[in-house]
Amino acid sequence: MSARPPQARPVWRQADGKPVSCLEKIKVLNQNVQEIENLCRDALEDGVLMGCDADQIKAALHALVDGLTLPGKKD
């Protein structure tokens, strides 16, 4: 698979909309997103190599994210 250019990281915001200003928190958030991106890319590549449809794998990853809930939060 070809490498794509790096994406600009979001401005992380607090619940009230103000930007997160702590550089260490921003660093952790950006590292988390990078790790998730790498795992998703690996899963996509593995699936395609095993003959699965790339769009189906991406849809499954989207559904996983869409289904995330906060720990302890009742829906």
C-alpha positions as CSV (number, residue, x, y, z in Angstrom):
1,M,0.0,0.0,0.0
2,S,1.3,3.5,-0.7
3,A,2.0,5.9,2.0
4,R,-0.3,8.9,2.2
5,P,0.7,12.4,3.3
6,P,0.3,13.1,7.0
7,Q,-3.0,14.7,8.0
8,A,-3.1,17.8,10.1
9,R,-4.0,17.0,13.7
10,P,-7.2,18.5,15.0
11,V,-7.4,21.3,17.5
12,W,-8.4,19.3,20.6
13,R,-11.3,21.0,22.4
14,Q,-12.8,20.7,25.9
15,A,-16.5,20.0,26.3
16,D,-17.2,23.8,26.5
17,G,-15.5,24.3,23.1
18,K,-12.3,25.9,24.4
19,P,-9.1,24.5,23.0
20,V,-7.0,22.1,25.2
21,S,-3.9,24.1,26.1
22,C,-1.9,21.5,28.0
23,L,0.9,20.4,25.6
24,E,1.3,17.0,27.3
25,K,-2.4,16.3,26.9
26,I,-2.3,17.3,23.3
27,K,0.8,15.1,22.8
28,V,-1.0,12.1,24.3
29,L,-4.1,12.6,22.2
30,N,-2.1,12.9,19.0
31,Q,-0.1,9.8,19.9
32,N,-3.3,7.9,20.6
33,V,-4.7,8.9,17.2
34,Q,-1.5,7.9,15.5
35,E,-1.6,4.4,17.1
36,I,-5.2,3.9,16.1
37,E,-4.5,5.0,12.6
38,N,-1.6,2.5,12.4
39,L,-3.8,-0.4,13.8
40,C,-6.6,0.4,11.3
41,R,-4.1,0.6,8.4
42,D,-2.7,-2.8,9.5
43,A,-6.2,-4.3,9.8
44,L,-7.2,-3.0,6.4
45,E,-4.0,-4.3,4.8
46,D,-4.4,-7.7,6.5
47,G,-8.0,-8.0,5.3
48,V,-7.2,-7.1,1.8
49,L,-4.3,-9.5,1.7
50,M,-6.7,-12.3,2.9
51,G,-9.1,-11.4,0.0
52,C,-11.7,-9.3,1.9
53,D,-13.3,-6.2,0.4
54,A,-11.6,-3.0,1.5
55,D,-14.8,-1.1,1.7
56,Q,-16.4,-3.7,3.9
57,I,-13.4,-3.5,6.3
58,K,-13.6,0.3,6.4
59,A,-17.3,0.1,7.1
60,A,-16.7,-2.3,10.0
61,L,-14.1,0.1,11.4
62,H,-16.5,3.0,11.1
63,A,-19.2,1.0,12.8
64,L,-16.7,0.2,15.6
65,V,-16.0,3.9,16.2
66,D,-19.6,4.9,15.9
67,G,-20.5,2.3,18.5
68,L,-18.0,3.5,21.1
69,T,-19.5,4.7,24.4
70,L,-17.9,6.3,27.5
71,P,-17.1,3.8,30.2
72,G,-19.8,3.9,32.9
73,K,-22.2,6.1,30.8
74,K,-25.7,4.8,30.4
75,D,-27.3,5.3,27.0
